[in-house]
Amino acid sequence: MSWDIPSSSPPPLQANYRSLAAQKLSVFVSHLRSLVQKHDRNHEVAQKGARFIRWALD
């Protein structure tokens, strides 16, 4: 069996990739918490998701 491995590898991630990802996720959580209203059917799911992302970031 032969595995074909591409000769070129993907470009390396930026040095500050982790901090950029954390910043973007923080903005997403902020929007998620403010845009999904209490009367929306998905409010509880959105809040749980926001809490999980915040927990993962901390």
N, C-alpha and C positions, 0 to 999 in steps of 0.2 A: 504494500500500500504506500502510495506516495502522497505527501502533503505539500501542497503548493503554498509557500509562504511568500507574501509580497516582499519585494526587495526594498520598498520604501516603507518606513514606519510613519505613523501619524506625527504631526508636529508636537513638540512638548507643550504642556500646559503653561500658561503664564505663571510667574512666580506668585502673583497675588490672586490666583484663581479661587482659592478657598475663601478669602475675605470678600471677593466680589460675589461669590455664590451666597455667602451668609448675608450680605447686604441686600441682595435681590430677594432672598427668601424673607427677610425681615420686612421689606416693603410689601411683599405679597401677603404676608400675615396681617399687616396693618390694613390693607385693602379688604382682605377677606373678612376681618372682624367688623369693618365699618360699612361695607356694602351689602352684606347679607343681613336683612332686617329680621327682627324677632318673629314677624308674622309669616316669613318665608318657610316653605316646607323643609328646606335643607338647612335651616339655621343651626340646629343642633349638630349636624354632621360637619358643617363648616367650622363651628366653634371647636369641635373635637380635633379636626384637622389642624386648625390654627394652634391649639394647645400642644399637639404632638410636634409640629414643626418648631415651635418656640422651645419645647423641651430638648429637641435634638440640637438646636443651635446653642443652647446653654450648656 
